């Protein structure tokens, strides 16, 4: 959603970005939470709550894309790829340090 006023457009972009980012933990966290509840209570009907949370997260993501537009999607995707690269880099550094430590022994 592009607004003619640049200040309002920035606000909509931020709200859209926050809703897109918040939809991931809501969806997957809700699935995990209700799966644990279903397992502990031994009642499969708790899983419907997990499905509802997951569906709500998709609705929230859709609203975020509508508010933030394509720039919010691109920014979230760029941030996710940076996070993945950083995680791989830390893993590589840790394994190299372990190899060097083992080679000295």
PyMOL commands that place a pseudoatom at each C-alpha (Angstrom):
pseudoatom trace, name=CA, resn=UNK, resi=1, chain=A, elem=C, hetatm=0, pos=[0.000, 0.000, 0.000]
pseudoatom trace, name=CA, resn=UNK, resi=2, chain=A, elem=C, hetatm=0, pos=[1.665, 3.165, -1.198]
pseudoatom trace, name=CA, resn=UNK, resi=3, chain=A, elem=C, hetatm=0, pos=[0.573, 6.353, 0.500]
pseudoatom trace, name=CA, resn=UNK, resi=4, chain=A, elem=C, hetatm=0, pos=[1.214, 9.774, -1.063]
pseudoatom trace, name=CA, resn=UNK, resi=5, chain=A, elem=C, hetatm=0, pos=[2.487, 11.149, 2.242]
pseudoatom trace, name=CA, resn=UNK, resi=6, chain=A, elem=C, hetatm=0, pos=[6.085, 9.847, 2.772]
pseudoatom trace, name=CA, resn=UNK, resi=7, chain=A, elem=C, hetatm=0, pos=[5.782, 9.946, 6.573]
pseudoatom trace, name=CA, resn=UNK, resi=8, chain=A, elem=C, hetatm=0, pos=[2.618, 7.867, 6.541]
pseudoatom trace, name=CA, resn=UNK, resi=9, chain=A, elem=C, hetatm=0, pos=[4.212, 5.494, 4.011]
pseudoatom trace, name=CA, resn=UNK, resi=10, chain=A, elem=C, hetatm=0, pos=[7.126, 4.882, 6.405]
pseudoatom trace, name=CA, resn=UNK, resi=11, chain=A, elem=C, hetatm=0, pos=[4.703, 4.143, 9.235]
pseudoatom trace, name=CA, resn=UNK, resi=12, chain=A, elem=C, hetatm=0, pos=[2.745, 1.701, 7.073]
pseudoatom trace, name=CA, resn=UNK, resi=13, chain=A, elem=C, hetatm=0, pos=[5.994, 0.060, 5.959]
pseudoatom trace, name=CA, resn=UNK, resi=14, chain=A, elem=C, hetatm=0, pos=[7.098, -0.445, 9.570]
pseudoatom trace, name=CA, resn=UNK, resi=15, chain=A, elem=C, hetatm=0, pos=[3.724, -1.786, 10.680]
pseudoatom trace, name=CA, resn=UNK, resi=16, chain=A, elem=C, hetatm=0, pos=[3.691, -4.137, 7.696]
pseudoatom trace, name=CA, resn=UNK, resi=17, chain=A, elem=C, hetatm=0, pos=[7.221, -5.311, 8.415]
pseudoatom trace, name=CA, resn=UNK, resi=18, chain=A, elem=C, hetatm=0, pos=[6.440, -5.959, 12.081]
pseudoatom trace, name=CA, resn=UNK, resi=19, chain=A, elem=C, hetatm=0, pos=[3.337, -7.973, 11.213]
pseudoatom trace, name=CA, resn=UNK, resi=20, chain=A, elem=C, hetatm=0, pos=[5.236, -10.034, 8.634]
pseudoatom trace, name=CA, resn=UNK, resi=21, chain=A, elem=C, hetatm=0, pos=[8.025, -10.794, 11.099]
pseudoatom trace, name=CA, resn=UNK, resi=22, chain=A, elem=C, hetatm=0, pos=[5.579, -11.474, 13.963]
pseudoatom trace, name=CA, resn=UNK, resi=23, chain=A, elem=C, hetatm=0, pos=[3.607, -13.957, 11.879]
pseudoatom trace, name=CA, resn=UNK, resi=24, chain=A, elem=C, hetatm=0, pos=[6.434, -16.526, 11.910]
pseudoatom trace, name=CA, resn=UNK, resi=25, chain=A, elem=C, hetatm=0, pos=[6.713, -17.064, 15.682]
pseudoatom trace, name=CA, resn=UNK, resi=26, chain=A, elem=C, hetatm=0, pos=[2.942, -16.860, 16.059]
pseudoatom trace, name=CA, resn=UNK, resi=27, chain=A, elem=C, hetatm=0, pos=[2.351, -19.610, 13.506]
pseudoatom trace, name=CA, resn=UNK, resi=28, chain=A, elem=C, hetatm=0, pos=[5.099, -22.028, 14.438]
pseudoatom trace, name=CA, resn=UNK, resi=29, chain=A, elem=C, hetatm=0, pos=[4.983, -21.225, 18.151]
pseudoatom trace, name=CA, resn=UNK, resi=30, chain=A, elem=C, hetatm=0, pos=[1.238, -21.800, 18.204]
pseudoatom trace, name=CA, resn=UNK, resi=31, chain=A, elem=C, hetatm=0, pos=[1.662, -25.136, 16.455]
pseudoatom trace, name=CA, resn=UNK, resi=32, chain=A, elem=C, hetatm=0, pos=[4.297, -26.257, 18.948]
pseudoatom trace, name=CA, resn=UNK, resi=33, chain=A, elem=C, hetatm=0, pos=[2.380, -24.994, 21.968]
pseudoatom trace, name=CA, resn=UNK, resi=34, chain=A, elem=C, hetatm=0, pos=[-0.871, -26.689, 21.024]
pseudoatom trace, name=CA, resn=UNK, resi=35, chain=A, elem=C, hetatm=0, pos=[0.946, -29.889, 20.013]
pseudoatom trace, name=CA, resn=UNK, resi=36, chain=A, elem=C, hetatm=0, pos=[2.531, -30.013, 23.473]
pseudoatom trace, name=CA, resn=UNK, resi=37, chain=A, elem=C, hetatm=0, pos=[-0.856, -29.359, 25.064]
pseudoatom trace, name=CA, resn=UNK, resi=38, chain=A, elem=C, hetatm=0, pos=[-2.421, -32.119, 22.969]
pseudoatom trace, name=CA, resn=UNK, resi=39, chain=A, elem=C, hetatm=0, pos=[0.319, -34.534, 23.995]
pseudoatom trace, name=CA, resn=UNK, resi=40, chain=A, elem=C, hetatm=0, pos=[0.197, -33.715, 27.705]
pseudoatom trace, name=CA, resn=UNK, resi=41, chain=A, elem=C, hetatm=0, pos=[-3.599, -33.703, 27.935]
pseudoatom trace, name=CA, resn=UNK, resi=42, chain=A, elem=C, hetatm=0, pos=[-3.918, -36.663, 25.531]
pseudoatom trace, name=CA, resn=UNK, resi=43, chain=A, elem=C, hetatm=0, pos=[-6.675, -34.916, 23.651]
pseudoatom trace, name=CA, resn=UNK, resi=44, chain=A, elem=C, hetatm=0, pos=[-6.226, -34.402, 19.912]
pseudoatom trace, name=CA, resn=UNK, resi=45, chain=A, elem=C, hetatm=0, pos=[-8.738, -31.544, 19.840]
pseudoatom trace, name=CA, resn=UNK, resi=46, chain=A, elem=C, hetatm=0, pos=[-6.021, -29.193, 21.106]
pseudoatom trace, name=CA, resn=UNK, resi=47, chain=A, elem=C, hetatm=0, pos=[-4.433, -29.497, 17.663]
pseudoatom trace, name=CA, resn=UNK, resi=48, chain=A, elem=C, hetatm=0, pos=[-7.264, -27.413, 16.215]
pseudoatom trace, name=CA, resn=UNK, resi=49, chain=A, elem=C, hetatm=0, pos=[-5.883, -24.488, 18.203]
pseudoatom trace, name=CA, resn=UNK, resi=50, chain=A, elem=C, hetatm=0, pos=[-2.505, -24.998, 16.542]
pseudoatom trace, name=CA, resn=UNK, resi=51, chain=A, elem=C, hetatm=0, pos=[-4.094, -25.030, 13.117]
pseudoatom trace, name=CA, resn=UNK, resi=52, chain=A, elem=C, hetatm=0, pos=[-6.007, -21.849, 14.013]
pseudoatom trace, name=CA, resn=UNK, resi=53, chain=A, elem=C, hetatm=0, pos=[-2.772, -20.132, 15.119]
pseudoatom trace, name=CA, resn=UNK, resi=54, chain=A, elem=C, hetatm=0, pos=[-1.060, -21.195, 11.921]
pseudoatom trace, name=CA, resn=UNK, resi=55, chain=A, elem=C, hetatm=0, pos=[-3.953, -19.897, 9.786]
pseudoatom trace, name=CA, resn=UNK, resi=56, chain=A, elem=C, hetatm=0, pos=[-3.996, -16.650, 11.776]
pseudoatom trace, name=CA, resn=UNK, resi=57, chain=A, elem=C, hetatm=0, pos=[-0.290, -16.220, 11.083]
pseudoatom trace, name=CA, resn=UNK, resi=58, chain=A, elem=C, hetatm=0, pos=[-0.944, -16.430, 7.343]
pseudoatom trace, name=CA, resn=UNK, resi=59, chain=A, elem=C, hetatm=0, pos=[-3.691, -13.832, 7.659]
pseudoatom trace, name=CA, resn=UNK, resi=60, chain=A, elem=C, hetatm=0, pos=[-1.323, -11.629, 9.634]
pseudoatom trace, name=CA, resn=UNK, resi=61, chain=A, elem=C, hetatm=0, pos=[1.359, -12.084, 6.982]
pseudoatom trace, name=CA, resn=UNK, resi=62, chain=A, elem=C, hetatm=0, pos=[-1.107, -11.127, 4.267]
pseudoatom trace, name=CA, resn=UNK, resi=63, chain=A, elem=C, hetatm=0, pos=[-2.050, -7.969, 6.143]
pseudoatom trace, name=CA, resn=UNK, resi=64, chain=A, elem=C, hetatm=0, pos=[1.633, -7.178, 6.594]
pseudoatom trace, name=CA, resn=UNK, resi=65, chain=A, elem=C, hetatm=0, pos=[2.303, -7.602, 2.878]
pseudoatom trace, name=CA, resn=UNK, resi=66, chain=A, elem=C, hetatm=0, pos=[-0.689, -5.440, 2.065]
pseudoatom trace, name=CA, resn=UNK, resi=67, chain=A, elem=C, hetatm=0, pos=[0.443, -2.674, 4.420]
pseudoatom trace, name=CA, resn=UNK, resi=68, chain=A, elem=C, hetatm=0, pos=[4.175, -2.837, 3.783]
pseudoatom trace, name=CA, resn=UNK, resi=69, chain=A, elem=C, hetatm=0, pos=[4.054, -3.780, 0.138]
pseudoatom trace, name=CA, resn=UNK, resi=70, chain=A, elem=C, hetatm=0, pos=[6.877, -5.305, -1.826]
pseudoatom trace, name=CA, resn=UNK, resi=71, chain=A, elem=C, hetatm=0, pos=[9.596, -3.349, 0.060]
pseudoatom trace, name=CA, resn=UNK, resi=72, chain=A, elem=C, hetatm=0, pos=[8.576, -4.975, 3.361]
pseudoatom trace, name=CA, resn=UNK, resi=73, chain=A, elem=C, hetatm=0, pos=[8.786, -8.419, 1.762]
pseudoatom trace, name=CA, resn=UNK, resi=74, chain=A, elem=C, hetatm=0, pos=[12.190, -7.668, 0.235]
pseudoatom trace, name=CA, resn=UNK, resi=75, chain=A, elem=C, hetatm=0, pos=[13.505, -6.290, 3.528]
pseudoatom trace, name=CA, resn=UNK, resi=76, chain=A, elem=C, hetatm=0, pos=[12.281, -9.315, 5.523]
pseudoatom trace, name=CA, resn=UNK, resi=77, chain=A, elem=C, hetatm=0, pos=[13.751, -11.693, 2.936]
pseudoatom trace, name=CA, resn=UNK, resi=78, chain=A, elem=C, hetatm=0, pos=[17.085, -9.850, 2.956]
pseudoatom trace, name=CA, resn=UNK, resi=79, chain=A, elem=C, hetatm=0, pos=[17.156, -9.941, 6.753]
pseudoatom trace, name=CA, resn=UNK, resi=80, chain=A, elem=C, hetatm=0, pos=[16.398, -13.683, 6.766]
pseudoatom trace, name=CA, resn=UNK, resi=81, chain=A, elem=C, hetatm=0, pos=[19.199, -14.416, 4.292]
pseudoatom trace, name=CA, resn=UNK, resi=82, chain=A, elem=C, hetatm=0, pos=[21.643, -12.342, 6.340]
pseudoatom trace, name=CA, resn=UNK, resi=83, chain=A, elem=C, hetatm=0, pos=[20.665, -14.323, 9.430]
pseudoatom trace, name=CA, resn=UNK, resi=84, chain=A, elem=C, hetatm=0, pos=[21.242, -17.616, 7.606]
pseudoatom trace, name=CA, resn=UNK, resi=85, chain=A, elem=C, hetatm=0, pos=[24.639, -16.488, 6.293]
pseudoatom trace, name=CA, resn=UNK, resi=86, chain=A, elem=C, hetatm=0, pos=[25.662, -15.327, 9.760]
pseudoatom trace, name=CA, resn=UNK, resi=87, chain=A, elem=C, hetatm=0, pos=[24.627, -18.668, 11.269]
pseudoatom trace, name=CA, resn=UNK, resi=88, chain=A, elem=C, hetatm=0, pos=[26.654, -20.588, 8.679]
pseudoatom trace, name=CA, resn=UNK, resi=89, chain=A, elem=C, hetatm=0, pos=[29.657, -18.331, 9.235]
pseudoatom trace, name=CA, resn=UNK, resi=90, chain=A, elem=C, hetatm=0, pos=[29.584, -18.883, 13.007]
pseudoatom trace, name=CA, resn=UNK, resi=91, chain=A, elem=C, hetatm=0, pos=[29.313, -22.640, 12.450]
pseudoatom trace, name=CA, resn=UNK, resi=92, chain=A, elem=C, hetatm=0, pos=[32.295, -22.531, 10.075]
pseudoatom trace, name=CA, resn=UNK, resi=93, chain=A, elem=C, hetatm=0, pos=[34.376, -20.532, 12.540]
pseudoatom trace, name=CA, resn=UNK, resi=94, chain=A, elem=C, hetatm=0, pos=[33.510, -22.925, 15.375]
pseudoatom trace, name=CA, resn=UNK, resi=95, chain=A, elem=C, hetatm=0, pos=[34.406, -26.031, 13.375]
pseudoatom trace, name=CA, resn=UNK, resi=96, chain=A, elem=C, hetatm=0, pos=[37.690, -24.490, 12.204]
pseudoatom trace, name=CA, resn=UNK, resi=97, chain=A, elem=C, hetatm=0, pos=[38.584, -23.591, 15.776]
pseudoatom trace, name=CA, resn=UNK, resi=98, chain=A, elem=C, hetatm=0, pos=[37.769, -27.140, 16.903]
pseudoatom trace, name=CA, resn=UNK, resi=99, chain=A, elem=C, hetatm=0, pos=[39.944, -28.595, 14.137]
pseudoatom trace, name=CA, resn=UNK, resi=100, chain=A, elem=C, hetatm=0, pos=[42.847, -26.365, 15.094]
pseudoatom trace, name=CA, resn=UNK, resi=101, chain=A, elem=C, hetatm=0, pos=[42.440, -27.324, 18.724]
pseudoatom trace, name=CA, resn=UNK, resi=102, chain=A, elem=C, hetatm=0, pos=[42.440, -31.020, 17.904]
pseudoatom trace, name=CA, resn=UNK, resi=103, chain=A, elem=C, hetatm=0, pos=[45.436, -30.749, 15.568]
pseudoatom trace, name=CA, resn=UNK, resi=104, chain=A, elem=C, hetatm=0, pos=[47.599, -29.294, 18.360]
pseudoatom trace, name=CA, resn=UNK, resi=105, chain=A, elem=C, hetatm=0, pos=[47.002, -32.275, 20.621]
for i in range(1, 105): cmd.bond("trace and resi %d" % i, "trace and resi %d" % (i + 1))
show_as sticks, trace
zoom trace
